[in-house]
Amino acid sequence: MDLQDLLNKGPEEEGNPSKPKSPLVSLKSDLDFYKESIQEVSAEMMAEGYTLYPIFVAHQLKVDLGEMILDRDELNTQWTIQASSLEEFVDRGIIEEDKKEYFIKNFKPANDFMCLFVVVPEGANFVFYPYNS
């Protein structure tokens, strides 16, 4: 799934100005600000052999997954980003072992896209966001 898919409003939302803005609007803004740093961390994780599948956890709540790389409180932004990997997601049971190959098959090139695990109060989802957007 792409971030734009989550941002697009359905027809029932377009005519409803009283509906609050999606928190994903602020995520897009923060990702545009963060993307160079995220891309550097991603390249470093792959070059050092840590993983071929870097995953970045984007959240506004406290999440115990991965290692914090961009703290929203320090940077005066809306979202915190933590660096993780497919391997950690499998080890922690977030991605089941029998779904690992499916995930790898659908993983977009890490040099061109950041793989985000976006955590919001309603749940979490994987999103691929291009570095050149």
Phi and psi in degrees as a GROMACS rama.xvg file:
@    title "Ramachandran Plot"
@    xaxis  label "Phi"
@    yaxis  label "Psi"
@TYPE xy
-99.1471  153.872  ASP-2
-57.9268  -38.1772  LEU-3
-59.7345  -34.635  GLN-4
-61.0954  -37.0308  ASP-5
-76.2338  -29.4199  LEU-6
-77.8443  -30.2867  LEU-7
-61.136  132.596  ASN-8
-85.2404  144.202  LYS-9
-77.571  165.035  GLY-10
-59.9532  -29.3667  PRO-11
-72.2619  -18.6238  GLU-12
-94.2876  -22.7241  GLU-13
-62.1641  -37.3557  GLU-14
-93.9176  16.076  GLY-15
-116.41  85.1437  ASN-16
-68.5362  -16.9963  PRO-17
-79.3626  -13.0231  SER-18
-70.2659  129.453  LYS-19
-65.8964  152.921  PRO-20
-65.4378  144.739  LYS-21
-64.9305  141.313  SER-22
-63.8185  -15.8725  PRO-23
-70.4706  -19.4348  LEU-24
-63.837  -44.0751  VAL-25
-69.7029  -29.6084  SER-26
-63.3783  -44.6602  LEU-27
-58.6994  -43.3993  LYS-28
-61.9398  -45.695  SER-29
-66.0559  -38.578  ASP-30
-64.0224  -37.48  LEU-31
-63.3727  -34.9178  ASP-32
-73.9627  -38.6595  PHE-33
-86.9042  -17.0079  TYR-34
-57.4496  -35.5547  LYS-35
-64.6829  -42.5103  GLU-36
-65.2789  -43.0589  SER-37
-63.527  -42.2755  ILE-38
-63.4066  -39.0831  GLN-39
-63.2474  -45.5519  GLU-40
-63.6327  -42.2486  VAL-41
-59.6397  -47.9111  SER-42
-62.3784  -40.6935  ALA-43
-65.1979  -42.1948  GLU-44
-60.905  -40.4349  MET-45
-74.7079  -42.4934  MET-46
-63.9047  -35.1944  ALA-47
-83.8746  0.339  GLU-48
77.5622  13.8802  GLY-49
-67.6816  -42.9809  TYR-50
-164.331  154.556  THR-51
-96.6182  -5.0339  LEU-52
-130.691  73.9424  TYR-53
-70.1923  138.991  PRO-54
-126.76  133.337  ILE-55
-111.545  124.193  PHE-56
-90.8844  119.345  VAL-57
-107.143  126.326  ALA-58
-153.808  162.357  HIS-59
-117.312  -5.48754  GLN-60
-106.244  -177.899  LEU-61
-84.0964  125.374  LYS-62
-129.048  128.893  VAL-63
-99.7028  75.5147  ASP-64
-156.804  124.515  LEU-65
76.3773  -167.098  GLY-66
-120.585  130.243  GLU-67
-63.6246  130.567  MET-68
-119.215  -27.5087  ILE-69
-137.518  110.041  LEU-70
-96.3632  121.42  ASP-71
-61.0454  -32.2359  ARG-72
-69.375  -40.5456  ASP-73
-70.7581  -33.9287  GLU-74
-98.5245  -1.04461  LEU-75
56.8059  48.3926  ASN-76
-122.249  -174.984  THR-77
-95.8063  -25.3992  GLN-78
-123.788  141.237  TRP-79
-98.5241  143.087  THR-80
-120.117  131.528  ILE-81
-121.534  141.527  GLN-82
-92.9499  133.411  ALA-83
-142.944  -163.818  SER-84
-153.019  163.118  SER-85
-55.6662  -41.911  LEU-86
-59.4749  -43.2318  GLU-87
-65.8028  -40.1905  GLU-88
-62.1233  -37.705  PHE-89
-71.8467  -45.7899  VAL-90
-57.8203  -37.5479  ASP-91
-86.5267  -4.42331  ARG-92
81.5666  11.0115  GLY-93
-73.6191  -40.4063  ILE-94
-109.651  121.366  ILE-95
-70.2047  146.851  GLU-96
-52.3695  -40.2345  GLU-97
-75.7265  -7.08902  ASP-98
-102.04  -3.27921  LYS-99
-60.0182  -46.5132  LYS-100
-64.3446  -37.725  GLU-101
-62.0183  -43.9461  TYR-102
-61.3315  -47.0437  PHE-103
-60.489  -42.961  ILE-104
-62.0298  -32.9283  LYS-105
-97.4927  -0.852261  ASN-106
-70.6423  127.497  PHE-107
-81.4501  154.995  LYS-108
-53.1539  122.924  PRO-109
-67.9765  -16.0489  ALA-110
-79.0698  -18.9951  ASN-111
-110.157  -26.1786  ASP-112
-132.476  143.457  PHE-113
-92.0284  135.995  MET-114
-93.7379  118.548  CYS-115
-111.373  140.882  LEU-116
-109.336  100.068  PHE-117
-89.5508  119.888  VAL-118
-107.754  120.153  VAL-119
-127.405  165.465  VAL-120
-55.113  -29.9544  PRO-121
-79.21  -12.9767  GLU-122
151.127  -156.583  GLY-123
-147.582  154.241  ALA-124
-154.088  153.301  ASN-125
-85.6239  139.159  PHE-126
-139.012  139.182  VAL-127
-105.998  126.619  PHE-128
-122.775  125.197  TYR-129
-70.5198  142.337  PRO-130
-69.2922  -30.3571  TYR-131
-103.087  71.8058  ASN-132
